[in-house]
């Protein structure tokens, strides 16, 4: 079988996750690794068992590379996605798609013009239970949606000494917690419910007004501690915590809370969707199960089991019931869908995977949330 040759750009936390997930799809070869310089690219490629290593600009000239995965810090997503599309290659970009709305708009238009496959790694959509919730809502099992409550809590930035490029607006953009993990929650909210957010009222807090920046690099989630002489104290002006009230296009309301300083919550997205027929609750730290609340009968506890799932959701199940699937499996399942389009050579009319248009949508919501916080007022999307 001729394999599709892929390049991955960036090897922080998520780049290796993309590489592992790509390698679990039989028709894909991760042929090239790109990093900020050739030396680092070669070092990382050797560690990850990838044959070719080079800087981004050199990879673009390689005709054999058909798809590029952009796993670099947020501020590079726009320029690199644009260059990849202009080089005639398909692109999978990490969220957020860009740090400015106009950049995202330009990428959506360019992707549309080229017809190339374009996707944003909203991988949390690919937990089988998330698609099961979506298909159950589509078949009417939830009824009319009364309210939505969501949270996305982490603690990897809990300490004043926890530091990462995401804390630096020139690399991450003007928002951090909302742009970084709120993006997943907001995308998943609209994806599962089918509703559109029409207005937001946001309030941010920066718990650590200064942080101790290490004078040498450490990776996301590494949790490594350094000696006091290894730090410099820097001001922080992006949010550790955000509370956002939401209004939806069905006239009902909701709220989300996003925090990266909640001790003990490692990477916990929780959503509860109250409907006229039932209430759905799902938590990413227990992704193979879902709670279904009822008024007139006993509540239900659905476990991931292909025999109990709708056909569309069942496609995302790779192992029998009871054999838990988790975070790494989401990217494998997403790439299976994306690469079916790559095989066809073009973006489908109605992609089942999250596209640049979804990335733009999420960025628009994020920008309005930032605007609302600054104005301390409701802002329309
Ligand atoms: C850090 O908050 C992070 O790695 C995010 O950037 C990812 O999108 C999320 O899936 C896990 O946490």
Boltz pocket constraint, residues with backbone or C-beta under 6 A from the ligand:
constraints:
  - pocket:
      binder: B
      contacts: [[A, 13], [A, 95], [A, 154], [A, 180], [A, 181], [A, 220], [A, 267]]
      max_distance: 6.0
